[in-house]
Amino acid sequence: MVIELLKFKIAAEMRETYIQKDAEIWTTTLAKYPGFLGKEVWINPNDSTEIIFVIRWATREHWQAIPPEELEAVEQKFAAALGDTYDLVESAEYQLRKFPYA
C-alpha cells in the first residue's frame, strides 16, 4: 500500500467548507479510480488552519495512472468552488512497511 500525504493551510473560517468541498469534488473523483483504498482527513486541534489528507492507494502504479489532465480539471473545479483560500504546503509519499511475525 502507498500513502499520499497532503498538508494544506486554509483560512480558519473556511476549514469546514474546505473539507466538505474536498469530499464532494476530490474524493468523489479519486474513488472512481482502481486502487483507491480510502482517504482520511486529519485536523490539528492546535491549529485550525492546518488540514492533512492521508490517501491510501493499493499501489503506486494505481495512483500514478490518473491522467494529469484529469487532476488539473478537478483542481480547477475545486479552486473555482473555494477561491484563493488554501495553499498546499507539503506533499509526500510513503509506503506501508509490513514486518513478518516471529
Jmol script that loads the backbone (N, CA, C; Angstrom):
load data "model"
ATOM      1  N   MET A   1       0.842  -1.180   0.000  1.00  0.00           N
ATOM      2  CA  MET A   1       0.000   0.000   0.000  1.00  0.00           C
ATOM      3  C   MET A   1       0.883   1.236   0.000  1.00  0.00           C
ATOM      4  N   VAL A   2       0.415   2.265  -0.694  1.00  0.00           N
ATOM      5  CA  VAL A   2       1.112   3.539  -0.782  1.00  0.00           C
ATOM      6  C   VAL A   2       0.233   4.613  -0.153  1.00  0.00           C
ATOM      7  N   ILE A   3       0.880   5.513   0.578  1.00  0.00           N
ATOM      8  CA  ILE A   3       0.186   6.623   1.221  1.00  0.00           C
ATOM      9  C   ILE A   3       0.592   7.917   0.532  1.00  0.00           C
ATOM     10  N   GLU A   4      -0.395   8.679   0.136  1.00  0.00           N
ATOM     11  CA  GLU A   4      -0.182  10.035  -0.376  1.00  0.00           C
ATOM     12  C   GLU A   4      -0.575  10.976   0.761  1.00  0.00           C
ATOM     13  N   LEU A   5       0.357  11.785   1.208  1.00  0.00           N
ATOM     14  CA  LEU A   5       0.097  12.717   2.303  1.00  0.00           C
ATOM     15  C   LEU A   5       0.146  14.140   1.758  1.00  0.00           C
ATOM     16  N   LEU A   6      -0.921  14.880   2.005  1.00  0.00           N
ATOM     17  CA  LEU A   6      -1.015  16.267   1.558  1.00  0.00           C
ATOM     18  C   LEU A   6      -1.353  17.153   2.753  1.00  0.00           C
ATOM     19  N   LYS A   7      -0.582  18.206   2.936  1.00  0.00           N
ATOM     20  CA  LYS A   7      -0.839  19.146   4.028  1.00  0.00           C
ATOM     21  C   LYS A   7      -1.181  20.507   3.424  1.00  0.00           C
ATOM     22  N   PHE A   8      -2.284  21.074   3.880  1.00  0.00           N
ATOM     23  CA  PHE A   8      -2.749  22.357   3.393  1.00  0.00           C
ATOM     24  C   PHE A   8      -2.871  23.356   4.527  1.00  0.00           C
ATOM     25  N   LYS A   9      -2.684  24.612   4.185  1.00  0.00           N
ATOM     26  CA  LYS A   9      -3.025  25.732   5.068  1.00  0.00           C
ATOM     27  C   LYS A   9      -4.271  26.362   4.475  1.00  0.00           C
ATOM     28  N   ILE A  10      -5.228  26.618   5.330  1.00  0.00           N
ATOM     29  CA  ILE A  10      -6.528  27.127   4.901  1.00  0.00           C
ATOM     30  C   ILE A  10      -6.957  28.224   5.864  1.00  0.00           C
ATOM     31  N   ALA A  11      -7.680  29.198   5.369  1.00  0.00           N
ATOM     32  CA  ALA A  11      -8.236  30.207   6.267  1.00  0.00           C
ATOM     33  C   ALA A  11      -9.117  29.487   7.293  1.00  0.00           C
ATOM     34  N   ALA A  12      -8.907  29.772   8.578  1.00  0.00           N
ATOM     35  CA  ALA A  12      -9.592  29.040   9.646  1.00  0.00           C
ATOM     36  C   ALA A  12     -11.105  29.015   9.464  1.00  0.00           C
ATOM     37  N   GLU A  13     -11.671  30.123   9.038  1.00  0.00           N
ATOM     38  CA  GLU A  13     -13.128  30.188   8.892  1.00  0.00           C
ATOM     39  C   GLU A  13     -13.635  29.376   7.691  1.00  0.00           C
ATOM     40  N   MET A  14     -12.723  28.931   6.838  1.00  0.00           N
ATOM     41  CA  MET A  14     -13.092  28.133   5.664  1.00  0.00           C
ATOM     42  C   MET A  14     -12.875  26.633   5.854  1.00  0.00           C
ATOM     43  N   ARG A  15     -12.373  26.240   7.016  1.00  0.00           N
ATOM     44  CA  ARG A  15     -11.966  24.837   7.201  1.00  0.00           C
ATOM     45  C   ARG A  15     -13.088  23.842   6.904  1.00  0.00           C
ATOM     46  N   GLU A  16     -14.253  24.009   7.482  1.00  0.00           N
ATOM     47  CA  GLU A  16     -15.324  23.031   7.289  1.00  0.00           C
ATOM     48  C   GLU A  16     -15.839  23.037   5.846  1.00  0.00           C
ATOM     49  N   THR A  17     -15.929  24.207   5.251  1.00  0.00           N
ATOM     50  CA  THR A  17     -16.329  24.292   3.844  1.00  0.00           C
ATOM     51  C   THR A  17     -15.306  23.595   2.973  1.00  0.00           C
ATOM     52  N   TYR A  18     -14.034  23.803   3.271  1.00  0.00           N
ATOM     53  CA  TYR A  18     -12.958  23.170   2.516  1.00  0.00           C
ATOM     54  C   TYR A  18     -13.083  21.641   2.587  1.00  0.00           C
ATOM     55  N   ILE A  19     -13.293  21.127   3.776  1.00  0.00           N
ATOM     56  CA  ILE A  19     -13.405  19.669   3.959  1.00  0.00           C
ATOM     57  C   ILE A  19     -14.608  19.127   3.194  1.00  0.00           C
ATOM     58  N   GLN A  20     -15.741  19.824   3.250  1.00  0.00           N
ATOM     59  CA  GLN A  20     -16.940  19.382   2.533  1.00  0.00           C
ATOM     60  C   GLN A  20     -16.723  19.389   1.020  1.00  0.00           C
ATOM     61  N   LYS A  21     -16.153  20.473   0.509  1.00  0.00           N
ATOM     62  CA  LYS A  21     -15.916  20.567  -0.937  1.00  0.00           C
ATOM     63  C   LYS A  21     -14.888  19.536  -1.401  1.00  0.00           C
ATOM     64  N   ASP A  22     -13.884  19.287  -0.572  1.00  0.00           N
ATOM     65  CA  ASP A  22     -12.902  18.266  -0.911  1.00  0.00           C
ATOM     66  C   ASP A  22     -13.578  16.901  -1.051  1.00  0.00           C
ATOM     67  N   ALA A  23     -14.465  16.577  -0.126  1.00  0.00           N
ATOM     68  CA  ALA A  23     -15.178  15.293  -0.195  1.00  0.00           C
ATOM     69  C   ALA A  23     -16.046  15.225  -1.454  1.00  0.00           C
ATOM     70  N   GLU A  24     -16.740  16.309  -1.755  1.00  0.00           N
ATOM     71  CA  GLU A  24     -17.627  16.335  -2.919  1.00  0.00           C
ATOM     72  C   GLU A  24     -16.870  16.264  -4.236  1.00  0.00           C
ATOM     73  N   ILE A  25     -15.746  16.973  -4.313  1.00  0.00           N
ATOM     74  CA  ILE A  25     -15.057  17.112  -5.591  1.00  0.00           C
ATOM     75  C   ILE A  25     -13.887  16.140  -5.717  1.00  0.00           C
ATOM     76  N   TRP A  26     -12.917  16.239  -4.817  1.00  0.00           N
ATOM     77  CA  TRP A  26     -11.709  15.413  -4.947  1.00  0.00           C
ATOM     78  C   TRP A  26     -11.967  13.950  -4.608  1.00  0.00           C
ATOM     79  N   THR A  27     -12.532  13.688  -3.449  1.00  0.00           N
ATOM     80  CA  THR A  27     -12.690  12.294  -3.021  1.00  0.00           C
ATOM     81  C   THR A  27     -13.604  11.534  -3.965  1.00  0.00           C
ATOM     82  N   THR A  28     -14.671  12.167  -4.411  1.00  0.00           N
ATOM     83  CA  THR A  28     -15.587  11.525  -5.350  1.00  0.00           C
ATOM     84  C   THR A  28     -14.866  11.147  -6.640  1.00  0.00           C
ATOM     85  N   THR A  29     -14.013  12.018  -7.121  1.00  0.00           N
ATOM     86  CA  THR A  29     -13.252  11.730  -8.342  1.00  0.00           C
ATOM     87  C   THR A  29     -12.251  10.606  -8.120  1.00  0.00           C
ATOM     88  N   LEU A  30     -11.470  10.697  -7.056  1.00  0.00           N
ATOM     89  CA  LEU A  30     -10.446   9.676  -6.800  1.00  0.00           C
ATOM     90  C   LEU A  30     -11.054   8.298  -6.598  1.00  0.00           C
ATOM     91  N   ALA A  31     -12.225   8.250  -5.974  1.00  0.00           N
ATOM     92  CA  ALA A  31     -12.880   6.966  -5.685  1.00  0.00           C
ATOM     93  C   ALA A  31     -13.267   6.209  -6.948  1.00  0.00           C
ATOM     94  N   LYS A  32     -13.318   6.882  -8.076  1.00  0.00           N
ATOM     95  CA  LYS A  32     -13.666   6.233  -9.340  1.00  0.00           C
ATOM     96  C   LYS A  32     -12.506   5.426  -9.910  1.00  0.00           C
ATOM     97  N   TYR A  33     -11.308   5.648  -9.404  1.00  0.00           N
ATOM     98  CA  TYR A  33     -10.124   5.014  -9.974  1.00  0.00           C
ATOM     99  C   TYR A  33      -9.774   3.720  -9.246  1.00  0.00           C
ATOM    100  N   PRO A  34      -9.373   2.689 -10.008  1.00  0.00           N
ATOM    101  CA  PRO A  34      -8.941   1.440  -9.393  1.00  0.00           C
ATOM    102  C   PRO A  34      -7.750   1.701  -8.467  1.00  0.00           C
ATOM    103  N   GLY A  35      -7.716   1.007  -7.375  1.00  0.00           N
ATOM    104  CA  GLY A  35      -6.601   1.128  -6.451  1.00  0.00           C
ATOM    105  C   GLY A  35      -6.795   2.154  -5.357  1.00  0.00           C
ATOM    106  N   PHE A  36      -7.829   2.992  -5.458  1.00  0.00           N
ATOM    107  CA  PHE A  36      -8.116   3.950  -4.387  1.00  0.00           C
ATOM    108  C   PHE A  36      -8.714   3.167  -3.223  1.00  0.00           C
ATOM    109  N   LEU A  37      -8.059   3.242  -2.061  1.00  0.00           N
ATOM    110  CA  LEU A  37      -8.497   2.467  -0.904  1.00  0.00           C
ATOM    111  C   LEU A  37      -9.201   3.311   0.162  1.00  0.00           C
ATOM    112  N   GLY A  38      -9.046   4.618   0.092  1.00  0.00           N
ATOM    113  CA  GLY A  38      -9.711   5.465   1.072  1.00  0.00           C
ATOM    114  C   GLY A  38      -8.911   6.711   1.376  1.00  0.00           C
ATOM    115  N   LYS A  39      -9.542   7.581   2.149  1.00  0.00           N
ATOM    116  CA  LYS A  39      -8.944   8.870   2.460  1.00  0.00           C
ATOM    117  C   LYS A  39      -9.357   9.280   3.861  1.00  0.00           C
ATOM    118  N   GLU A  40      -8.384   9.771   4.611  1.00  0.00           N
ATOM    119  CA  GLU A  40      -8.645  10.294   5.951  1.00  0.00           C
ATOM    120  C   GLU A  40      -8.358  11.782   5.957  1.00  0.00           C
ATOM    121  N   VAL A  41      -9.127  12.512   6.740  1.00  0.00           N
ATOM    122  CA  VAL A  41      -8.914  13.945   6.922  1.00  0.00           C
ATOM    123  C   VAL A  41      -8.469  14.147   8.360  1.00  0.00           C
ATOM    124  N   TRP A  42      -7.293  14.712   8.526  1.00  0.00           N
ATOM    125  CA  TRP A  42      -6.766  14.979   9.862  1.00  0.00           C
ATOM    126  C   TRP A  42      -6.795  16.488  10.085  1.00  0.00           C
ATOM    127  N   ILE A  43      -7.350  16.905  11.213  1.00  0.00           N
ATOM    128  CA  ILE A  43      -7.317  18.318  11.572  1.00  0.00           C
ATOM    129  C   ILE A  43      -6.474  18.471  12.831  1.00  0.00           C
ATOM    130  N   ASN A  44      -5.781  19.577  12.899  1.00  0.00           N
ATOM    131  CA  ASN A  44      -4.887  19.849  14.014  1.00  0.00           C
ATOM    132  C   ASN A  44      -5.681  20.589  15.094  1.00  0.00           C
ATOM    133  N   PRO A  45      -5.837  20.000  16.297  1.00  0.00           N
ATOM    134  CA  PRO A  45      -6.615  20.667  17.341  1.00  0.00           C
ATOM    135  C   PRO A  45      -5.961  21.950  17.852  1.00  0.00           C
ATOM    136  N   ASN A  46      -4.681  22.139  17.538  1.00  0.00           N
ATOM    137  CA  ASN A  46      -3.963  23.326  17.998  1.00  0.00           C
ATOM    138  C   ASN A  46      -3.753  24.367  16.902  1.00  0.00           C
ATOM    139  N   ASP A  47      -4.196  24.041  15.688  1.00  0.00           N
ATOM    140  CA  ASP A  47      -4.020  24.968  14.565  1.00  0.00           C
ATOM    141  C   ASP A  47      -5.176  24.766  13.581  1.00  0.00           C
ATOM    142  N   SER A  48      -6.183  25.618  13.656  1.00  0.00           N
ATOM    143  CA  SER A  48      -7.376  25.454  12.828  1.00  0.00           C
ATOM    144  C   SER A  48      -7.138  25.814  11.362  1.00  0.00           C
ATOM    145  N   THR A  49      -5.914  26.198  11.022  1.00  0.00           N
ATOM    146  CA  THR A  49      -5.597  26.497   9.625  1.00  0.00           C
ATOM    147  C   THR A  49      -4.912  25.330   8.924  1.00  0.00           C
ATOM    148  N   GLU A  50      -4.707  24.229   9.613  1.00  0.00           N
ATOM    149  CA  GLU A  50      -3.985  23.089   9.036  1.00  0.00           C
ATOM    150  C   GLU A  50      -4.920  21.909   8.802  1.00  0.00           C
ATOM    151  N   ILE A  51      -4.833  21.351   7.612  1.00  0.00           N
ATOM    152  CA  ILE A  51      -5.575  20.136   7.261  1.00  0.00           C
ATOM    153  C   ILE A  51      -4.591  19.188   6.594  1.00  0.00           C
ATOM    154  N   ILE A  52      -4.655  17.929   6.984  1.00  0.00           N
ATOM    155  CA  ILE A  52      -3.811  16.899   6.367  1.00  0.00           C
ATOM    156  C   ILE A  52      -4.720  15.820   5.795  1.00  0.00           C
ATOM    157  N   PHE A  53      -4.439  15.427   4.565  1.00  0.00           N
ATOM    158  CA  PHE A  53      -5.145  14.317   3.942  1.00  0.00           C
ATOM    159  C   PHE A  53      -4.193  13.147   3.831  1.00  0.00           C
ATOM    160  N   VAL A  54      -4.653  11.986   4.236  1.00  0.00           N
ATOM    161  CA  VAL A  54      -3.909  10.743   4.098  1.00  0.00           C
ATOM    162  C   VAL A  54      -4.730   9.876   3.142  1.00  0.00           C
ATOM    163  N   ILE A  55      -4.195   9.688   1.943  1.00  0.00           N
ATOM    164  CA  ILE A  55      -4.907   8.964   0.898  1.00  0.00           C
ATOM    165  C   ILE A  55      -4.198   7.636   0.686  1.00  0.00           C
ATOM    166  N   ARG A  56      -4.959   6.551   0.756  1.00  0.00           N
ATOM    167  CA  ARG A  56      -4.389   5.210   0.626  1.00  0.00           C
ATOM    168  C   ARG A  56      -4.655   4.655  -0.781  1.00  0.00           C
ATOM    169  N   TRP A  57      -3.569   4.180  -1.400  1.00  0.00           N
ATOM    170  CA  TRP A  57      -3.628   3.566  -2.728  1.00  0.00           C
ATOM    171  C   TRP A  57      -3.097   2.142  -2.645  1.00  0.00           C
ATOM    172  N   ALA A  58      -3.664   1.239  -3.425  1.00  0.00           N
ATOM    173  CA  ALA A  58      -3.203  -0.154  -3.428  1.00  0.00           C
ATOM    174  C   ALA A  58      -1.749  -0.238  -3.877  1.00  0.00           C
ATOM    175  N   THR A  59      -1.421   0.513  -4.940  1.00  0.00           N
ATOM    176  CA  THR A  59      -0.041   0.542  -5.443  1.00  0.00           C
ATOM    177  C   THR A  59       0.270   1.943  -5.962  1.00  0.00           C
ATOM    178  N   ARG A  60       1.533   2.216  -6.106  1.00  0.00           N
ATOM    179  CA  ARG A  60       1.959   3.493  -6.685  1.00  0.00           C
ATOM    180  C   ARG A  60       1.485   3.595  -8.136  1.00  0.00           C
ATOM    181  N   GLU A  61       1.468   2.468  -8.825  1.00  0.00           N
ATOM    182  CA  GLU A  61       1.034   2.451 -10.219  1.00  0.00           C
ATOM    183  C   GLU A  61      -0.423   2.876 -10.349  1.00  0.00           C
ATOM    184  N   HIS A  62      -1.275   2.418  -9.431  1.00  0.00           N
ATOM    185  CA  HIS A  62      -2.676   2.860  -9.441  1.00  0.00           C
ATOM    186  C   HIS A  62      -2.766   4.376  -9.275  1.00  0.00           C
ATOM    187  N   TRP A  63      -2.055   4.884  -8.302  1.00  0.00           N
ATOM    188  CA  TRP A  63      -2.080   6.319  -8.006  1.00  0.00           C
ATOM    189  C   TRP A  63      -1.604   7.130  -9.210  1.00  0.00           C
ATOM    190  N   GLN A  64      -0.481   6.720  -9.779  1.00  0.00           N
ATOM    191  CA  GLN A  64       0.120   7.479 -10.872  1.00  0.00           C
ATOM    192  C   GLN A  64      -0.606   7.300 -12.207  1.00  0.00           C
ATOM    193  N   ALA A  65      -1.556   6.357 -12.270  1.00  0.00           N
ATOM    194  CA  ALA A  65      -2.290   6.106 -13.515  1.00  0.00           C
ATOM    195  C   ALA A  65      -3.369   7.150 -13.793  1.00  0.00           C
ATOM    196  N   ILE A  66      -3.664   8.006 -12.831  1.00  0.00           N
ATOM    197  CA  ILE A  66      -4.675   9.042 -13.056  1.00  0.00           C
ATOM    198  C   ILE A  66      -4.106  10.048 -14.055  1.00  0.00           C
ATOM    199  N   PRO A  67      -4.820  10.300 -15.135  1.00  0.00           N
ATOM    200  CA  PRO A  67      -4.299  11.223 -16.153  1.00  0.00           C
ATOM    201  C   PRO A  67      -4.094  12.633 -15.581  1.00  0.00           C
ATOM    202  N   PRO A  68      -2.942  13.239 -15.867  1.00  0.00           N
ATOM    203  CA  PRO A  68      -2.661  14.585 -15.355  1.00  0.00           C
ATOM    204  C   PRO A  68      -3.725  15.604 -15.743  1.00  0.00           C
ATOM    205  N   GLU A  69      -4.293  15.461 -16.937  1.00  0.00           N
ATOM    206  CA  GLU A  69      -5.327  16.411 -17.344  1.00  0.00           C
ATOM    207  C   GLU A  69      -6.592  16.273 -16.499  1.00  0.00           C
ATOM    208  N   GLU A  70      -6.863  15.074 -16.009  1.00  0.00           N
ATOM    209  CA  GLU A  70      -7.994  14.865 -15.099  1.00  0.00           C
ATOM    210  C   GLU A  70      -7.726  15.558 -13.759  1.00  0.00           C
ATOM    211  N   LEU A  71      -6.514  15.405 -13.258  1.00  0.00           N
ATOM    212  CA  LEU A  71      -6.151  16.063 -11.998  1.00  0.00           C
ATOM    213  C   LEU A  71      -6.246  17.582 -12.125  1.00  0.00           C
ATOM    214  N   GLU A  72      -5.793  18.113 -13.237  1.00  0.00           N
ATOM    215  CA  GLU A  72      -5.845  19.561 -13.465  1.00  0.00           C
ATOM    216  C   GLU A  72      -7.286  20.046 -13.551  1.00  0.00           C
ATOM    217  N   ALA A  73      -8.140  19.302 -14.226  1.00  0.00           N
ATOM    218  CA  ALA A  73      -9.553  19.687 -14.345  1.00  0.00           C
ATOM    219  C   ALA A  73     -10.238  19.682 -12.987  1.00  0.00           C
ATOM    220  N   VAL A  74      -9.931  18.686 -12.173  1.00  0.00           N
ATOM    221  CA  VAL A  74     -10.532  18.609 -10.838  1.00  0.00           C
ATOM    222  C   VAL A  74     -10.011  19.751  -9.966  1.00  0.00           C
ATOM    223  N   GLU A  75      -8.730  20.051 -10.059  1.00  0.00           N
ATOM    224  CA  GLU A  75      -8.167  21.162  -9.278  1.00  0.00           C
ATOM    225  C   GLU A  75      -8.799  22.489  -9.687  1.00  0.00           C
ATOM    226  N   GLN A  76      -9.039  22.685 -10.968  1.00  0.00           N
ATOM    227  CA  GLN A  76      -9.690  23.917 -11.428  1.00  0.00           C
ATOM    228  C   GLN A  76     -11.115  24.026 -10.875  1.00  0.00           C
ATOM    229  N   LYS A  77     -11.837  22.921 -10.882  1.00  0.00           N
ATOM    230  CA  LYS A  77     -13.194  22.900 -10.330  1.00  0.00           C
ATOM    231  C   LYS A  77     -13.168  23.214  -8.836  1.00  0.00           C
ATOM    232  N   PHE A  78     -12.210  22.613  -8.136  1.00  0.00           N
ATOM    233  CA  PHE A  78     -12.080  22.818  -6.690  1.00  0.00           C
ATOM    234  C   PHE A  78     -11.712  24.271  -6.390  1.00  0.00           C
ATOM    235  N   ALA A  79     -10.754  24.808  -7.126  1.00  0.00           N
ATOM    236  CA  ALA A  79     -10.331  26.197  -6.921  1.00  0.00           C
ATOM    237  C   ALA A  79     -11.472  27.165  -7.223  1.00  0.00           C
ATOM    238  N   ALA A  80     -12.281  26.865  -8.227  1.00  0.00           N
ATOM    239  CA  ALA A  80     -13.427  27.721  -8.552  1.00  0.00           C
ATOM    240  C   ALA A  80     -14.440  27.723  -7.408  1.00  0.00           C
ATOM    241  N   ALA A  81     -14.572  26.587  -6.728  1.00  0.00           N
ATOM    242  CA  ALA A  81     -15.528  26.481  -5.625  1.00  0.00           C
ATOM    243  C   ALA A  81     -15.051  27.197  -4.364  1.00  0.00           C
ATOM    244  N   LEU A  82     -13.718  27.284  -4.168  1.00  0.00           N
ATOM    245  CA  LEU A  82     -13.187  27.826  -2.918  1.00  0.00           C
ATOM    246  C   LEU A  82     -12.417  29.128  -3.059  1.00  0.00           C
ATOM    247  N   GLY A  83     -12.048  29.490  -4.260  1.00  0.00           N
ATOM    248  CA  GLY A  83     -11.257  30.704  -4.425  1.00  0.00           C
ATOM    249  C   GLY A  83      -9.848  30.513  -3.889  1.00  0.00           C
ATOM    250  N   ASP A  84      -9.206  31.618  -3.613  1.00  0.00           N
ATOM    251  CA  ASP A  84      -7.810  31.603  -3.160  1.00  0.00           C
ATOM    252  C   ASP A  84      -7.757  31.544  -1.638  1.00  0.00           C
ATOM    253  N   THR A  85      -8.190  30.414  -1.074  1.00  0.00           N
ATOM    254  CA  THR A  85      -8.279  30.296   0.393  1.00  0.00           C
ATOM    255  C   THR A  85      -7.382  29.203   0.954  1.00  0.00           C
ATOM    256  N   TYR A  86      -6.578  28.559   0.106  1.00  0.00           N
ATOM    257  CA  TYR A  86      -5.770  27.440   0.596  1.00  0.00           C
ATOM    258  C   TYR A  86      -4.441  27.368  -0.140  1.00  0.00           C
ATOM    259  N   ASP A  87      -3.468  26.770   0.542  1.00  0.00           N
ATOM    260  CA  ASP A  87      -2.146  26.543  -0.043  1.00  0.00           C
ATOM    261  C   ASP A  87      -1.685  25.134   0.298  1.00  0.00           C
ATOM    262  N   LEU A  88      -1.163  24.435  -0.692  1.00  0.00           N
ATOM    263  CA  LEU A  88      -0.516  23.144  -0.454  1.00  0.00           C
ATOM    264  C   LEU A  88       0.869  23.441   0.106  1.00  0.00           C
ATOM    265  N   VAL A  89       1.155  22.983   1.326  1.00  0.00           N
ATOM    266  CA  VAL A  89       2.444  23.276   1.954  1.00  0.00           C
ATOM    267  C   VAL A  89       3.346  22.053   2.056  1.00  0.00           C
ATOM    268  N   GLU A  90       2.768  20.865   1.870  1.00  0.00           N
ATOM    269  CA  GLU A  90       3.596  19.653   1.905  1.00  0.00           C
ATOM    270  C   GLU A  90       2.907  18.554   1.114  1.00  0.00           C
ATOM    271  N   SER A  91       3.706  17.809   0.376  1.00  0.00           N
ATOM    272  CA  SER A  91       3.224  16.660  -0.375  1.00  0.00           C
ATOM    273  C   SER A  91       4.275  15.567  -0.222  1.00  0.00           C
ATOM    274  N   ALA A  92       3.846  14.377   0.187  1.00  0.00           N
ATOM    275  CA  ALA A  92       4.803  13.299   0.416  1.00  0.00           C
ATOM    276  C   ALA A  92       4.190  11.957   0.058  1.00  0.00           C
ATOM    277  N   GLU A  93       5.061  11.000  -0.166  1.00  0.00           N
ATOM    278  CA  GLU A  93       4.653   9.632  -0.475  1.00  0.00           C
ATOM    279  C   GLU A  93       5.314   8.697   0.530  1.00  0.00           C
ATOM    280  N   TYR A  94       4.526   7.751   1.022  1.00  0.00           N
ATOM    281  CA  TYR A  94       5.037   6.750   1.969  1.00  0.00           C
ATOM    282  C   TYR A  94       4.576   5.377   1.516  1.00  0.00           C
ATOM    283  N   GLN A  95       5.325   4.382   1.903  1.00  0.00           N
ATOM    284  CA  GLN A  95       4.925   3.004   1.665  1.00  0.00           C
ATOM    285  C   GLN A  95       4.699   2.330   3.006  1.00  0.00           C
ATOM    286  N   LEU A  96       3.675   1.513   3.052  1.00  0.00           N
ATOM    287  CA  LEU A  96       3.405   0.763   4.272  1.00  0.00           C
ATOM    288  C   LEU A  96       4.413  -0.378   4.355  1.00  0.00           C
ATOM    289  N   ARG A  97       5.126  -0.430   5.472  1.00  0.00           N
ATOM    290  CA  ARG A  97       6.129  -1.469   5.683  1.00  0.00           C
ATOM    291  C   ARG A  97       5.543  -2.512   6.613  1.00  0.00           C
ATOM    292  N   LYS A  98       5.440  -3.721   6.152  1.00  0.00           N
ATOM    293  CA  LYS A  98       4.909  -4.806   6.974  1.00  0.00           C
ATOM    294  C   LYS A  98       6.058  -5.692   7.420  1.00  0.00           C
ATOM    295  N   PHE A  99       6.089  -5.976   8.680  1.00  0.00           N
ATOM    296  CA  PHE A  99       7.129  -6.834   9.243  1.00  0.00           C
ATOM    297  C   PHE A  99       6.554  -8.241   9.446  1.00  0.00           C
ATOM    298  N   PRO A 100       7.335  -9.253   9.151  1.00  0.00           N
ATOM    299  CA  PRO A 100       6.851 -10.626   9.402  1.00  0.00           C
ATOM    300  C   PRO A 100       6.766 -10.879  10.907  1.00  0.00           C
ATOM    301  N   TYR A 101       5.766 -11.645  11.279  1.00  0.00           N
ATOM    302  CA  TYR A 101       5.619 -12.002  12.701  1.00  0.00           C
ATOM    303  C   TYR A 101       6.572 -13.127  13.033  1.00  0.00           C
ATOM    304  N   ALA A 102       7.212 -13.035  14.176  1.00  0.00           N
ATOM    305  CA  ALA A 102       8.189 -14.060  14.585  1.00  0.00           C
ATOM    306  C   ALA A 102       7.499 -15.224  15.263  1.00  0.00           C
TER     307      ALA A 102
END
end "model"
wireframe off; spacefill off
backbone 0.3
color backbone group
